[in-house]
Amino acid sequence: MAGRLKTNTAIFQDLESKQLVAIEDVDLPIHLTAVKLRSRKAFLKEFTSLHMVVLTAACNCRCRYCQASSLPPDTPEGQAMHMSKKTAANVAKLILQTPAPSIKIEFQGGEPTLNRETLVYFVKLIEKLNRKQSGKHIEFIVCSNLVYIDDELLSFFKQHDIAVSTSLDGPRQVHDQNRICRNGASGYDLFYRHLLRARELLGHDSCSPLPTITRANLDRLREVVDEYNRLGFSGIFLRPINPYGFAREEWQTLSFPVEEFVAAYKDTLDHIIRLNLSGVYFVEYYTQLLLTRILTPFSTGFVDLQSPSGAGISGVIYDTNGDVYPTDEARMLARTGDRSFLLGNAHKHTYEQIFDNRLIRSLSEASILDCLPECLTCVYNPYCGADPVRYYMECGDIRGFRPFSDFCKKHEALFDHLFSLIAENSPDVMNVFWSWITGARIEEVSI
């Protein structure tokens, strides 16, 4: 007979009605609790499924908040920071040693399309090696500003089923305020022209944009959402600026207090919910991640919401010279001279030396919420995660001092707001939330 775990009160989601049900004095089978925990920690099974490859540190834009500290492409410094084919080959071989059966390879920069020769070489090589040796399912993504993309490259993307992740900060005036082309052209105009062409050749959903929220668009997020909707995108990820790269130099003018972001988030979420209720399917993707963690037992692929942190476990990044870092933020930190999170190098170290070392273990140990005094007693412990690199940036310690962490302040406020909406149990709002979680239209999940 299975053991049982006594609890006072439990919150369940009724599968028929999609409503939350509170039950007093619940007697749960231990094996059921174990299954839920295993589901929540499922990301640990497929070790390192996301591999980010930096093809160049050069970029044709000089965004004010550039986290990667990009270099001008027409200078010796910029041209010297391209990944070579030799490095690409060693990185490809490392990637295919990961035990995950399905992997995602994301090409970053700078602007990765500036190193077109290595991009093409890398994709063809890893496809060839995978057919011969590994048999993994591989997805490719190129992170591009779309400024100088052309038909030849788009045709290559189509041939190899490569998706595009891009950047859009809002309407033209908002976008161009921070995302500055080095030649003085309007980045928005070039983005829009090449977006339309990419959709013609690759399909309407081939490009997915991300905004960066700064002081310039914080008070105009409704306009940003409306611009995304006008351009035919089905959602937005409300992502505040991070203090890396060039953003650190202009932090006082670009950043804002956590409280202001939370207020803007609440207002924008209300706007998005109303948009959905008017018949437009439009997702706020970060809310979708949080709701998935709250209302289902399933894990999410977002590194910041994993415990232990997904740094090096769920994702890893390879710099232009083959240096390996556990997160993109760690690589950005190295660009400013702090290489505290260097795991190894693709030319010098084996897979085991890079991924089975003390640094990854330390990051994991420092981000298990159930072992951290400040997090152990937090009511939102089951739904949250940790960002040890951000904590290091804030106070010089990968464990951080949570009560004063912007990460904690933000997530505590977001969870407060979402739980208050769930407690209200408005059929309209819950229908929107379940449509986001399931990917179905509101009428398909209506209660």
Secondary structure, DSSP 8 states (H G I E B T S, - for coil): ---EEE-SEEEEE-TTT--EEEEES-EEEHHHHHHHHHHHTGGGTS---EEEEE-BSB-SB--TT-TT--B-TTSHHHHHTB--HHHHHHHHHHHTTSS-SEEEEEEESS-GGGGHHHHHHHHHHHHHHIIIII--EEEEEEE---SS--HHHHHHHHHTTEEEEEE--SSHHHHHHHS-BTTS--HHHHHHHHHHHHHHHH-TTSEEEE--B-TTTGGGHHHHHHHHHHTT-SEE---B--S-THHHHTHHHH---HHHHHHHHHHHHHHHHHHHHTT---EEHHHHHHHHHHHSS---S-GGG-SS--BTTTEEEE-TTSEEESSHHHHHHHHTT--TT--EETTT--HHHHHSSHHHHHHHHTT-GGG-HHHHT-TTGGG----HHHHHHHHS-TT--GGG-HHHHHHHHHHHHHHHHHHHT-HHHHHHHHHHHHT--HHHH--
